Amino acid sequence: MDPPEVDTPGCEFEPPLHTITAEQARAEASLMATSIFKNWKELQDIARRHEPNIQKRWTKSSVPKRKEILIDSFRVSARSSDTSNMPQTHNPDVAAWRNTHDLNTWKIRKTMVDENGRAINRTPFMWPHLNLEDLATKEPLLLMINARAHNPPDSFASADLASIGFGSSVGSIRFHKLVGYVMHFRGRKTADEYGQIFCAASDNCLIEALETRKVNTVAEGLWILEIQQRVYTFLVQCCRKILHDIPQTSLLDSTLAIQPQPPMPTATSTGGIQSLAVAILESQYKLPATIDFDRMEQVVDAKLEAAEDHLWSMREDPGYYESVVLEWEEHQLEQVQIQEEWGKAYPIFASFLTSKNDKWYREGLVAQIAVTAINMAEYWYVVWEKVVKLRKVHRIHQADVSPDSDLPADLARAFHELCYLLESHENIIKCCWEDCCFGCCVVCGYKGTCKPTCKTTESTHPDVSERKVLVIDNTPSMLQQGFMASPPMRKTFCRFPDPEDPFKSRIDYDRAPKAGAKRELCWLFEMLIQEWQRPMACRRTLLTELDNLTQKDVATRTYTSSWVADQIAEFSLVADCLHQISLYQPWASSFKYGMEQAFEDLQADFKNTTKYIRDIRCDVRLLAMGCPDKMSCGVPTEGRFSYPAAKRRTKENVEAMILAEFHLDNFWDSLWETLNDMGCLLSPRLKAVFERERQRTAPWIETPKPQRKQRVDHDYALSKPFGGLHLYETLDTNSKGVNKAIEKIKAKTKGKPHPAFGIQESTEETPEPIENLQPVLKVSKRALKVFRKLFFQPSVSDEPGEIEWKEFLHAMVSAGFTAVKLYGSVWHFQPLGLDVNRSIQFHEPHDHGSKITYTEARRFGRRLSRAYGWQGDTFQLAD
């Protein structure tokens, strides 16, 4: 969409041009290339002979001592004209660009830029990975020394250029303009040929070479050389200062024996719990990685399983369905209060349960939730198919792929199809939202024609010319409207109608804090949300910064609701998959050009593979508008979906559960019946999901209390010889002390009662017990306690209760999984040493102090059972 007509970040930034001649470019490139290879050779000689000693000394150094070494080395590595200090924080480029703006008005601070609108201090944009916060820790500098010393400079050319993507996209780095020339880096191993400048034979040859990324522009080439010149100088200075007591002549003595490379340090935990944030941080300092097809397939497969389980839980569990609907309700834009000038809160949303004028809105909301859940399951299945296809084609051509040649046509096509699908993710989500939202007047709350008394018909409107406003039409993106409407943030904003169109809202930032973490959070979300800004602002960089902000400041985490965290995780997974594809160098740089050339074919393939998504989207919209009764039965009013599964099983609770299950079945059955009449088609995969067997509560059966047996008086027998007992007399089984204990079956106070009390989880006749064919897993007592709560069995476990998240992580690791913290609240569990290959993902609780409630634990257990066939008796106490 077009940007608002106000001062916003990035609007003033165009890459500042600096004209340069070919002779000047060659002279500058030659000097930098010579310096690069000279310092690389010295770094290589030092590392080969002293790397173990460097690691030992750096690890034992204190943080202040490390910072002293880093600051001095950074200062020495600078050009004479550069007097800037070493950046202090992680992602200094994002911080520096934010500091060039007033976060209240979002206008540029003139004192922070030069006459061309370029940031005066370009250091954070050129070397964002050289900062004190990251390098003062143990691992990054040692990883960087090892990678740069043992690999030639051309191995890092693409990665170094990518590292300044944020700075170049926002125009904070000078752009050297030299038309008709290109620079070569790939495969150049000497200073004379590294970064050579050539004149293109023709314009067509130049365009093709640049689009396929076999060469670089002069601007890009000079950036690469400048980055590498300082990096190698900086690393050599660090090594010298770490080994300060060794004379320079001895440091490079060729007679010293070459040491074997020591094992590389890593902050990644070896105890089974890992963090994607740590992996991303360390990857900036290592040899650029290659695409990991295994990891990408596992993550996408786990996401597909999570999307299908979310859909099925909405179909099966009334309590989960109700919680989803109410959570979506809390994140609708109507929750943002109307501005005080208009006299009252948004009338149509006074109460979700009692409002009489919001019938169309409630139907649209239920339709939106249903269509989004269905389409996301369909979407991730299509993505999974594309990933599997890509991996299969790559395996066929793996031996024939060479960096000096183009990719085979079918392999390039597989990459293009996956990229196109991933880049269309947000459009699919937005289409789901647009098709289920119906515009209403922001003041009177009526759909279509406004009331005659609506204030938008009057000529007076609040003056908004000097405010920081964001124009929101009636179909904003999910993340956009959800963040602003979320309970922690809604008081930060207020809405008022657009003076020219009552079906558009303006969001006023005047209530936003002027500084602090909350202000930074608003800024980051603004950058992520606005489509016209995101291409400049490097989505993955902003997501990393957002994750880093929430990890460092616990208070900041409370500003993002669990619903918003889930949406961030969705965007982050797409960004991570695109990043994995970008690692397939040198060919990944040409994918954009290849996709442009094959646009029509890719568009046709996209329409074919996403046909089910389009069908269900259009039909649900028609259903919401034309069949209101079908959707209204899915609105959680008057306790329709109240599901007391966590309470003690009594007749009243069981009947309430059965009634809620009936209402849920009625809603989905009516939905599918109508969709079938409309000719809506579901993919075979999704049909299989809806054909799963539902677990339902059986009717309550009163069980008579057992009659107490009368005691038999045997006192008379005690006067007889031997107490009246005869050696060959049959014992009375009712006799006290010799009779067997009478079983007393008591119902548990929570969870499932014993079958003797008439409560069963399935309405089908109980079949003969089937032996669990899954292998028994031996776990610790600590882990066994967790699994007993996940697979609650009243006969063997304690009363159900909450599970701390750290205990759940420990239990999964004990069972043979590696736990990896992804973006947002998502954790990825990958099996290791088990007879299963499929990974699974769970969301860390956000609103319960990192504790899993009984209801959530019940759902976790069902998901594990569906994925791996686990039951309560799968786990036993290890010896």
C-alpha positions in Angstrom: 0.0 0.0 0.0 1.1 3.6 -0.4 2.8 5.2 2.5 0.9 7.8 4.6 1.4 11.4 3.7 3.4 12.1 6.8 7.1 12.1 7.8 8.0 8.5 8.2 11.2 6.5 8.5 12.9 5.8 5.2 10.9 8.3 3.1 13.8 10.8 3.0 16.5 8.1 2.4 17.7 7.6 -1.1 21.1 6.1 -1.6 23.4 9.1 -1.7 25.3 9.0 -5.0 29.0 9.6 -5.4 30.3 9.7 -9.0 33.7 8.0 -9.5 35.8 7.4 -12.5 37.1 4.0 -13.6 40.7 5.0 -12.8 39.8 6.2 -9.3 37.9 3.0 -8.7 40.7 0.8 -9.9 43.3 2.6 -7.8 41.1 2.4 -4.6 40.3 -1.2 -5.2 43.9 -2.1 -5.8 45.0 -0.5 -2.5 42.3 -2.3 -0.5 42.9 -5.7 -2.1 46.6 -5.5 -1.4 45.9 -4.6 2.3 43.3 -7.4 2.5 45.7 -10.2 1.3 48.6 -8.9 3.3 46.6 -9.0 6.5 45.0 -12.3 5.6 48.5 -13.9 5.2 49.6 -12.5 8.5 46.4 -13.7 10.3 46.8 -17.1 8.7 50.4 -17.4 9.9 49.5 -16.4 13.4 46.5 -18.7 13.7 48.4 -21.7 12.4 51.0 -21.4 15.1 49.2 -19.7 18.0 45.5 -20.4 17.8 45.3 -22.7 20.8 47.1 -20.1 22.9 44.9 -17.3 21.6 41.8 -19.3 22.6 43.1 -20.1 26.0 44.1 -16.5 26.8 40.9 -14.9 25.4 38.7 -17.3 27.4 40.5 -16.5 30.6 40.4 -12.7 30.1 37.9 -10.7 32.0 35.2 -8.8 30.1 36.8 -5.3 30.8 40.1 -6.6 29.4 38.4 -8.0 26.3 36.7 -4.7 25.7 40.0 -2.9 26.1 41.6 -5.1 23.4 38.6 -4.7 21.1 38.4 -1.0 21.3 42.1 -0.5 20.8 42.1 -2.9 17.8 39.1 -1.2 16.3 40.7 2.2 16.6 43.9 1.1 14.9 42.1 -0.6 12.1 40.2 2.6 11.1 41.2 4.9 8.3 42.8 8.2 9.3 39.7 10.1 8.5 37.4 7.8 10.6 37.3 8.8 14.3 34.2 6.9 15.3 34.1 4.6 18.2 33.4 0.9 18.2 29.6 0.3 18.3 28.4 -0.8 21.8 25.2 -2.8 21.1 24.0 -5.8 19.2 22.6 -4.8 15.8 24.1 -1.4 15.9 22.9 -0.5 12.4 19.3 -0.7 13.6 20.1 1.3 16.7 22.0 3.9 14.7 19.2 4.4 12.2 16.6 4.6 15.0 18.8 7.3 16.6 18.7 9.4 13.5 14.9 9.8 14.0 12.7 11.4 16.5 10.6 8.5 17.6 7.7 10.8 18.5 7.4 12.6 15.2 9.6 10.1 13.2 11.3 13.0 11.5 15.0 13.0 10.8 17.2 14.6 13.4 19.2 17.0 11.3 22.2 16.8 13.7 22.6 13.1 12.9 22.9 13.4 9.1 25.0 15.3 6.6 23.9 17.5 3.8 23.0 14.5 1.6 20.7 13.0 4.3 23.2 10.3 5.0 24.0 9.3 8.6 27.2 11.0 9.7 28.5 7.9 11.5 28.5 5.2 8.9 30.5 2.7 11.0 27.5 0.9 12.5 26.1 0.4 9.1 29.3 -0.9 7.5 30.5 -3.2 10.3 27.4 -4.2 12.3 29.0 -7.4 13.5 31.9 -5.6 15.0 30.3 -4.5 18.3 31.3 -4.8 21.9 28.2 -6.5 23.1 28.8 -9.5 20.9 32.5 -9.7 20.6 33.2 -9.2 24.4 31.7 -12.7 25.0 33.9 -15.7 24.6 33.0 -17.3 21.3 32.4 -14.8 18.5 35.9 -13.4 18.2 37.5 -16.8 18.3 35.1 -18.1 15.7 35.9 -15.1 13.5 39.7 -15.6 13.8 39.4 -19.2 12.9 37.1 -18.7 9.9 38.9 -15.8 8.4 42.4 -17.2 8.9 41.7 -20.6 7.3 39.6 -19.6 4.4 40.3 -17.1 1.5 38.6 -13.7 1.4 36.4 -14.5 -1.6 34.6 -17.1 0.6 33.2 -14.2 2.6 32.4 -11.7 -0.3 28.7 -12.5 -0.5 28.2 -12.7 3.3 30.0 -9.4 3.8 27.9 -7.7 1.2 24.8 -9.1 2.8 25.8 -7.9 6.3 25.3 -4.3 5.2 21.9 -5.0 3.7 20.1 -2.9 6.3 22.4 0.1 5.9 22.3 0.1 2.1 18.6 -0.4 2.0 17.9 2.7 4.2 20.4 4.7 2.2 22.9 5.3 5.0 25.9 4.3 3.0 27.4 6.2 0.1 26.7 4.7 -3.3 29.6 4.8 -5.8 28.2 5.4 -9.3 30.1 4.0 -12.2 28.0 2.9 -15.2 29.2 0.1 -17.5 31.7 -1.6 -15.3 31.6 -4.6 -13.1 33.9 -6.2 -10.4 34.9 -9.9 -10.0 35.4 -11.7 -6.7 34.3 -15.3 -7.1 37.3 -17.6 -7.4 39.9 -14.8 -7.2 42.7 -15.9 -4.9 45.4 -13.2 -5.3 45.5 -9.5 -4.6 46.0 -8.7 -8.3 42.9 -10.3 -9.5 40.7 -9.9 -6.4 38.0 -7.2 -7.1 39.2 -6.5 -10.7 37.2 -4.0 -12.6 36.1 -4.8 -16.1 34.2 -2.8 -18.7 31.1 -4.7 -19.9 31.1 -5.6 -23.6 27.6 -4.4 -24.1 24.6 -3.2 -22.1 22.9 -6.6 -22.5 25.9 -8.5 -21.2 26.1 -6.1 -18.3 22.5 -6.5 -17.4 22.6 -10.3 -17.6 25.8 -10.5 -15.6 24.4 -8.3 -12.9 21.0 -9.9 -12.8 22.5 -13.4 -12.5 24.9 -12.1 -9.8 28.0 -13.6 -11.4 29.6 -10.2 -10.9 29.0 -7.2 -8.7 28.5 -3.6 -9.4 31.4 -1.2 -8.6 29.4 0.2 -5.6 29.0 -3.3 -4.2 32.6 -4.3 -4.9 34.0 -1.3 -3.2 31.8 -2.0 -0.2 33.1 -5.5 0.0 36.7 -4.4 -0.2 36.2 -1.7 2.4 34.5 -4.1 4.8 37.2 -6.8 4.5 40.1 -4.4 4.7 39.0 -3.3 8.2 38.0 -6.7 9.3 41.3 -8.3 8.5 43.2 -5.4 10.0 41.1 -5.6 13.1 41.6 -9.3 13.6 45.4 -9.0 13.2 45.5 -6.3 15.8 43.4 -8.4 18.2 45.8 -11.3 17.8 48.8 -9.1 18.5 47.3 -7.6 21.6 46.2 -11.0 22.9 49.7 -12.3 22.4 51.3 -9.0 23.5 54.2 -10.7 25.3 55.4 -12.5 22.2 57.8 -10.3 20.0 56.6 -9.6 16.5 59.5 -11.5 14.9 58.7 -14.6 17.0 55.0 -14.3 16.3 55.5 -14.9 12.6 58.6 -17.2 12.9 58.3 -19.8 10.1 60.3 -22.3 12.1 57.6 -22.7 14.6 55.6 -25.8 14.2 52.1 -25.5 12.7 49.5 -26.5 15.4 46.4 -28.6 14.6 43.2 -26.6 14.6 41.7 -26.6 18.1 38.0 -27.5 18.6 35.8 -24.4 18.1 34.0 -22.9 21.1 30.3 -22.5 21.0 27.7 -21.0 23.3 25.2 -23.6 22.1 24.2 -25.9 25.0 25.2 -29.5 24.8 22.5 -30.6 27.2 19.8 -31.0 24.5 18.4 -27.4 24.9 19.5 -25.0 22.2 18.7 -21.5 21.0 18.2 -20.3 17.4 19.3 -16.8 18.5 22.7 -18.1 19.6 23.1 -20.0 16.3 22.2 -16.9 14.3 24.7 -14.8 16.3 27.6 -17.3 15.9 26.8 -17.8 12.2 27.8 -14.2 11.5 31.4 -15.0 12.5 31.8 -18.4 11.0 32.4 -19.5 7.4 29.2 -18.8 5.6 26.9 -21.8 5.9 25.3 -23.7 3.1 21.6 -24.5 2.9 20.5 -27.2 5.3 17.8 -29.2 3.5 17.3 -31.5 6.4 16.6 -28.8 8.9 14.3 -26.9 6.6 12.2 -29.9 5.9 12.0 -30.8 9.6 11.0 -27.3 10.6 8.3 -27.0 7.9 7.0 -30.5 8.6 6.7 -29.7 12.3 4.9 -26.4 11.5 2.5 -28.3 9.2 1.8 -30.8 12.0 1.2 -27.9 14.4 -1.2 -26.2 12.0 -3.2 -29.4 11.5 -3.3 -30.0 15.2 -4.5 -26.4 15.8 -7.3 -27.0 13.3 -8.2 -30.4 14.7 -8.2 -29.1 18.3 -10.7 -26.4 17.2 -12.8 -29.2 15.7 -12.6 -31.6 18.7 -12.2 -29.6 21.8 -14.9 -27.0 22.7 -12.7 -25.4 25.4 -9.9 -24.8 23.0 -12.2 -23.5 20.3 -13.8 -21.0 22.8 -10.3 -19.8 23.9 -9.2 -19.3 20.3 -12.3 -17.2 19.5 -12.1 -15.1 22.6 -8.4 -14.5 22.1 -9.0 -13.3 18.5 -11.7 -11.1 19.9 -9.2 -9.4 22.2 -7.0 -8.6 19.1 -9.6 -6.9 16.9 -9.0 -3.3 15.9 -12.3 -2.3 17.4 -10.7 -2.9 20.8 -8.7 0.3 20.3 -10.8 3.0 21.9 -12.2 5.8 19.9 -10.7 9.2 20.7 -12.2 11.3 23.5 -13.3 14.0 21.1 -15.9 11.6 19.8 -17.4 11.2 23.2 -17.7 7.4 23.7 -16.1 4.1 23.1 -16.6 2.2 19.9 -20.4 1.4 20.2 -20.5 -1.7 18.1 -17.9 -3.4 20.3 -19.3 -2.4 23.8 -19.6 -6.1 24.6 -18.9 -9.1 22.5 -21.5 -11.1 24.5 -24.3 -8.6 24.8 -24.1 -6.2 21.8 -27.3 -6.4 19.7 -25.9 -4.6 16.6 -22.8 -6.7 16.0 -24.3 -9.8 14.5 -22.6 -9.2 11.2 -19.3 -8.7 13.0 -19.5 -11.9 15.1 -20.3 -14.0 12.0 -17.3 -12.4 10.2 -15.0 -13.0 13.1 -16.0 -16.7 13.3 -15.6 -17.0 9.6 -12.1 -15.3 9.8 -10.9 -17.7 12.4 -12.2 -20.8 10.6 -10.8 -19.8 7.2 -7.4 -18.8 8.6 -7.0 -22.1 10.4 -8.0 -24.1 7.3 -5.9 -22.1 4.9 -2.8 -22.2 7.1 -3.0 -25.9 7.3 -3.4 -26.0 3.5 -0.6 -23.5 2.9 2.0 -25.3 5.0 1.2 -28.5 3.3 1.9 -26.9 -0.1 5.2 -25.5 1.3 6.1 -28.9 2.7 5.5 -30.5 -0.8 7.7 -27.8 -2.4 10.5 -28.4 0.1 10.3 -32.2 -0.4 10.4 -31.7 -4.2 13.4 -29.3 -4.0 15.3 -31.8 -1.8 14.5 -34.6 -4.3 15.6 -32.7 -7.3 18.8 -31.4 -5.6 19.7 -35.0 -4.7 19.5 -35.9 -8.4 21.8 -33.1 -9.5 24.0 -32.7 -6.5 27.0 -34.3 -8.2 26.7 -32.2 -11.3 26.3 -28.7 -9.7 29.4 -26.5 -10.1 29.8 -22.9 -8.8 31.1 -22.0 -12.3 28.0 -23.0 -14.1 24.3 -22.3 -13.9 21.9 -24.6 -12.1 20.0 -27.3 -14.0 16.7 -25.9 -15.2 14.5 -28.2 -13.0 16.5 -27.5 -9.9 16.4 -23.7 -10.5 12.6 -24.0 -11.1 12.2 -25.9 -7.8 14.0 -23.1 -6.0 11.9 -20.4 -7.7 8.6 -22.1 -6.9 9.5 -22.4 -3.2 10.7 -18.8 -3.0 7.5 -17.5 -4.8 5.3 -19.5 -2.4 7.1 -18.2 0.7 7.1 -14.6 -0.4 3.3 -15.0 -1.0 2.7 -16.0 2.6 1.7 -12.6 3.8 -0.6 -12.0 0.9 -2.4 -15.3 1.6 -3.0 -14.3 5.2 -4.1 -10.8 4.2 -6.6 -12.2 1.7 -8.0 -14.4 4.4 -8.5 -11.3 6.6 -9.9 -9.2 3.8 -12.4 -11.8 2.7 -13.8 -12.1 6.2 -13.8 -8.4 7.3 -16.6 -6.2 6.5 -16.1 -2.4 6.6 -18.0 -0.4 9.2 -18.2 3.2 10.1 -15.5 3.9 12.7 -17.8 6.2 14.6 -21.4 4.8 14.5 -20.3 1.2 14.0 -22.8 0.5 11.2 -22.1 -1.4 8.1 -22.9 0.3 4.9 -24.7 3.6 5.1 -24.0 5.6 8.3 -26.7 6.8 10.7 -28.1 10.2 9.9 -26.7 11.4 13.3 -23.2 10.0 12.7 -20.6 12.6 13.5 -18.7 11.7 10.3 -21.4 13.5 8.3 -20.6 16.7 10.1 -18.0 19.2 8.9 -15.9 19.4 12.0 -13.2 16.9 12.7 -10.2 16.8 15.0 -7.1 18.5 13.7 -4.7 15.7 12.8 -2.2 17.5 10.7 0.5 17.7 13.3 0.1 14.2 14.7 1.9 11.0 14.0 -0.9 9.0 12.5 -1.2 5.7 10.7 -4.0 5.3 8.2 -5.7 1.9 8.6 -8.4 0.9 6.1 -11.0 -1.7 7.0 -8.8 -4.6 6.0 -5.5 -4.3 7.9 -3.1 -7.1 8.2 -3.5 -9.5 11.1 -0.3 -8.6 12.9 -0.9 -4.9 12.3 -4.3 -4.8 13.9 -3.6 -7.5 16.5 -0.5 -5.7 18.0 -2.3 -2.4 18.4 -5.5 -4.0 19.8 -3.7 -6.4 22.1 -4.5 -5.9 25.8 -0.9 -4.7 26.7 -0.8 -2.2 23.9 -4.3 -0.9 23.2 -4.0 2.0 25.7 -1.0 3.2 23.8 -3.1 4.1 20.8 -6.5 5.7 20.1 -8.6 5.7 16.9 -10.5 8.4 15.1 -12.2 8.3 11.7 -10.6 9.6 8.5 -12.1 13.0 7.7 -12.8 11.9 4.1 -13.8 8.2 4.6 -15.5 6.9 7.7 -14.6 3.3 6.6 -10.9 4.2 7.4 -9.3 4.7 10.7 -6.4 6.8 11.8 -4.3 5.6 14.7 -3.0 8.3 17.0 0.4 7.7 18.6 0.1 10.6 21.0 -0.4 8.3 23.9 2.7 6.3 23.2 5.6 6.7 25.6 8.3 9.1 24.5 11.2 6.7 25.3 12.0 3.3 26.7 11.5 -0.2 25.6 7.8 0.2 24.8 8.6 3.0 22.4 11.3 0.9 20.7 8.8 -2.0 20.5 6.3 0.3 18.8 9.0 1.3 16.3 10.0 -2.2 15.5 6.4 -3.3 14.9 5.8 -0.3 12.7 8.7 -1.3 10.6 7.6 -5.0 10.4 4.0 -4.1 9.7 4.2 -1.5 7.0 4.5 -3.2 3.7 6.1 -0.2 2.0 8.9 0.0 4.6 9.7 -3.7 5.0 11.7 -4.3 1.8 14.1 -1.6 3.0 14.3 -2.6 6.5 15.4 -6.3 6.1 12.7 -8.2 7.9 15.0 -10.9 9.3 17.2 -8.2 10.9 14.2 -6.6 12.5 12.9 -9.9 13.7 16.3 -10.7 15.3 16.3 -7.3 16.9 12.8 -7.8 18.2 13.7 -11.2 19.7 16.8 -9.7 21.2 14.9 -6.9 22.8 12.3 -9.2 24.4 15.1 -11.5 25.7 17.1 -8.7 27.3 14.2 -6.9 28.9 11.7 -9.0 30.7 9.3 -6.1 30.9 9.2 -5.8 27.2 8.0 -9.4 26.9 4.9 -8.5 28.8 4.0 -5.9 26.1 3.6 -8.7 23.5 0.6 -11.0 24.0 0.7 -14.7 23.3 -1.4 -14.1 20.1 1.1 -11.6 18.8 4.0 -13.9 19.7 2.3 -16.6 17.6 2.0 -14.3 14.6 5.7 -13.2 15.0 6.7 -16.9 15.0 4.8 -17.4 11.8 6.5 -14.6 10.0 9.9 -15.7 11.5 9.6 -19.2 10.1 9.0 -17.8 6.6 11.9 -15.4 7.0 14.1 -18.3 8.2 13.2 -20.5 5.2 14.0 -17.6 2.8 17.3 -17.1 4.7 18.1 -20.8 4.2 17.6 -20.5 0.5 19.8 -17.4 0.4 22.7 -19.5 1.7 22.7 -21.5 -1.5 25.5 -19.4 -3.0 26.5 -18.3 -5.6 23.2 -19.2 -7.3 20.9 -17.8 -4.7 21.9 -14.2 -5.7 20.4 -14.9 -9.2 17.0 -16.3 -8.0 15.3 -12.9 -8.1 16.2 -12.4 -11.7 15.2 -16.0 -12.6 11.8 -15.5 -10.9 11.2 -12.3 -12.8 11.9 -14.1 -16.1 9.6 -17.0 -15.2 6.9 -14.9 -13.5 4.0 -16.1 -15.6 4.9 -19.8 -15.1 5.4 -19.3 -11.4 2.1 -17.5 -11.1 0.3 -20.3 -12.9 1.9 -22.9 -10.7 1.0 -20.9 -7.6 -2.7 -20.7 -8.6 -2.7 -24.4 -9.3 -1.1 -25.5 -6.0 -3.1 -23.1 -3.9 -6.5 -23.7 -5.5 -7.9 -25.3 -2.3 -7.0 -22.1 -0.4 -8.8 -19.9 -2.9 -11.9 -22.1 -2.9 -12.4 -22.3 0.9 -11.6 -18.6 1.2 -14.3 -17.5 -1.2 -16.9 -20.0 0.0 -16.5 -19.1 3.7 -16.9 -15.4 2.8 -20.2 -16.2 1.0 -21.2 -18.4 3.9 -20.7 -15.6 6.4 -22.6 -13.1 4.3 -25.4 -15.3 3.0 -25.9 -17.9 5.7 -25.6 -16.0 9.0 -27.3 -18.8 11.0 -24.6 -21.2 10.1 -21.9 -19.0 11.4 -23.8 -17.6 14.4 -23.9 -21.1 16.0 -20.1 -20.9 16.3 -20.2 -17.7 18.4 -19.3 -18.5 22.1 -22.3 -16.8 23.7 -24.3 -17.9 26.8 -21.8 -20.5 27.8 -22.3 -22.4 24.6 -18.8 -23.9 24.6 -18.2 -24.0 28.3 -16.1 -27.2 28.8 -15.2 -28.0 32.5 -12.8 -30.7 31.6 -10.4 -29.7 34.4 -13.1 -30.0 37.1 -14.3 -32.9 39.1 -16.5 -35.2 37.1 -20.0 -34.8 38.4 -23.3 -35.2 36.6 -23.6 -31.5 36.0 -20.1 -31.2 34.7 -20.4 -34.2 32.4 -23.7 -32.9 31.0 -22.1 -29.5 30.4 -19.2 -31.2 28.5 -21.6 -33.2 26.4 -23.6 -30.1 25.5 -20.5 -28.2 24.6 -19.3 -31.0 22.3 -22.8 -31.2 20.7 -22.7 -27.4 19.9 -19.2 -27.7 18.5 -20.2 -30.7 16.3 -23.3 -28.9 15.2 -21.2 -25.9 14.1 -18.6 -27.8 12.1 -21.1 -30.2 10.6 -23.3 -27.3 9.5 -20.3 -25.6 8.1 -19.1 -28.5 6.0 -22.6 -29.4 4.9 -23.0 -25.9 3.5 -19.6 -25.8 2.0 -20.2 -29.1 0.2 -23.4 -27.7 -1.2 -21.4 -24.8 -2.5 -18.9 -27.1 -4.2 -16.0 -26.3 -2.0 -13.1 -28.7 -2.3 -10.6 -29.7 0.4 -7.3 -31.2 -0.3 -7.0 -35.0 0.4 -4.6 -34.2 3.2 -7.1 -31.9 5.0 -9.9 -34.3 4.4 -7.9 -36.9 6.3 -7.5 -34.5 9.2 -11.2 -34.0 9.5 -11.8 -37.8 9.3 -9.9 -38.4 12.5 -11.8 -40.0 15.3 -13.2 -37.5 17.8 -12.9 -38.1 21.5 -16.3 -37.6 23.1 -17.6 -37.8 26.7 -20.1 -40.6 27.3 -23.3 -40.0 29.2 -23.2 -40.0 33.0 -24.2 -43.3 34.6 -25.2 -43.4 38.3 -23.4 -46.2 40.1 -25.0 -47.5 43.3 -22.9 -47.4 46.4 -21.6 -50.8 47.5 -23.5 -52.4 50.3 -21.5 -52.9 53.5 -21.4 -56.6 54.6 -22.7 -57.4 58.1 -20.1 -58.6 60.5 -20.5 -62.3 61.6 -20.2 -62.8 65.3 -17.7 -65.6 66.0 -17.4 -65.0 69.8 -19.2 -68.2 70.5 -16.6 -70.2 68.7 -13.8 -68.9 70.9 -15.1 -71.0 73.9 -14.7 -74.1 71.9 -11.5 -76.2 71.7 -9.0 -74.5 69.3 -11.4 -71.6 69.2 -14.0 -73.6 67.3 -11.7 -73.9 64.3 -11.3 -77.2 62.6 -8.2 -77.9 60.5 -10.2 -79.2 57.5 -13.1 -76.7 57.8 -13.7 -74.3 55.0 -12.9 -70.7 56.0 -15.7 -68.2 55.9 -14.7 -65.6 53.4 -16.7 -62.9 55.2 -14.6 -63.4 58.3 -12.6 -60.4 59.5 -8.9 -60.8 59.2 -9.1 -63.7 56.6 -11.2 -62.2 54.0 -9.7 -60.3 51.1 -9.9 -56.5 51.1 -13.0 -55.2 49.4 -12.1 -52.9 46.6 -13.3 -49.4 47.0 -13.4 -47.5 43.7 -13.5 -43.8 44.3 -13.8 -41.0 41.8 -10.9 -38.6 41.5 -11.5 -35.0 42.3 -10.1 -33.9 38.9 -9.6 -35.5 35.5 -11.2 -38.7 34.3 -12.9 -40.7 37.0 -12.8 -44.5 37.0 -14.9 -46.3 34.3 -16.9 -47.8 37.1 -18.5 -44.4 37.5 -19.8 -44.3 34.0 -17.4 -41.8 32.5 -15.6 -42.8 29.3 -13.7 -40.7 26.7 -15.4 -42.4 23.7 -19.0 -43.1 23.0 -18.0 -46.2 21.1 -18.2 -49.6 22.8 -15.1 -50.3 24.8 -12.9 -52.7 22.8 -10.7 -55.3 24.2 -7.4 -53.8 25.5 -4.8 -53.5 22.8 -1.2 -54.0 23.8 0.9 -50.8 23.3 3.3 -51.6 20.5 5.4 -48.6 21.2 8.8 -49.2 22.8 9.0 -48.4 26.5 11.0 -45.3 27.2 13.0 -45.3 30.5 13.1 -41.8 32.0 14.0 -40.2 35.3 11.6 -39.8 38.2 11.5 -36.0 37.4 10.5 -36.6 33.8 8.1 -39.4 34.6 6.1 -37.0 36.8 5.7 -34.7 33.8 4.6 -37.4 31.4 2.0 -38.7 33.9 0.5 -35.3 33.9 0.6 -35.1 30.1 -1.1 -38.5 29.8 -3.2 -38.2 32.9 -4.4 -41.6 34.2 -6.3 -41.4 37.5 -5.4 -44.9 38.5 -1.7 -44.3 38.6 -1.0 -40.5 38.7 -1.5 -37.7 41.1 -4.1 -35.1 40.6 -3.5 -33.1 37.4 -1.9 -29.8 37.8 0.3 -27.2 36.2 3.7 -28.1 34.6 6.6 -25.7 34.7 8.0 -25.1 31.2 11.5 -26.0 32.3 10.2 -29.3 33.6 8.6 -30.0 30.2 11.8 -29.2 28.4 13.7 -31.6 30.7 11.2 -34.4 30.1 11.3 -34.1 26.3 15.1 -34.1 26.4 15.1 -37.1 28.6 12.8 -38.9 26.2 15.4 -38.3 23.4 14.7 -34.9 21.8 16.8 -31.9 21.2 14.9 -28.7 22.1 15.6 -25.6 20.0 14.2 -22.2 20.9 13.0 -20.5 17.7 11.6 -17.0 17.3 8.7 -15.8 19.5 7.3 -18.5 21.8 8.0 -21.5 19.5 10.2 -24.4 20.6 11.2 -27.1 18.0 11.7 -30.6 19.3 13.8 -32.9 17.1 14.1 -36.6 17.9 17.5 -38.0 18.4 18.2 -41.7 18.9 14.5 -42.6 18.6 12.6 -44.8 16.1 10.8 -41.7 14.8 11.9 -39.0 12.4 9.2 -36.4 12.7 9.8 -33.3 14.7 7.2 -31.4 16.7 6.7 -27.8 17.9 5.1 -26.4 21.0 4.5 -22.8 22.1 5.9 -21.8 25.5 3.2 -20.4 27.7 3.1 -16.7 27.7 0.5 -15.6 30.2 0.9 -18.2 33.1 4.4 -17.6 34.3 5.9 -20.2 31.9 3.6 -22.9 33.3 1.5 -25.3 31.3 -2.0 -25.4 32.6 -3.9 -28.7 32.9 -5.9 -27.9 29.8 -2.8 -27.1 27.7 -1.1 -30.2 29.1 -4.1 -32.3 28.0 -3.7 -31.0 24.5 0.1 -31.5 24.5 -0.5 -35.1 25.4 -3.0 -35.7 22.6 -0.6 -34.1 20.1 2.3 -36.4 21.3 0.0 -39.4 21.1 -1.1 -38.6 17.5 2.5 -37.9 16.4 4.3 -40.8 18.1 1.7 -43.1 19.5 2.7 -42.4 23.0 0.5 -43.4 26.0 0.8 -43.2 29.7 2.4 -46.7 29.9 5.0 -45.7 27.3 7.2 -44.3 30.1 8.7 -46.2 32.9 11.1 -45.2 35.7 14.7 -45.8 34.7 16.7 -48.2 36.9 
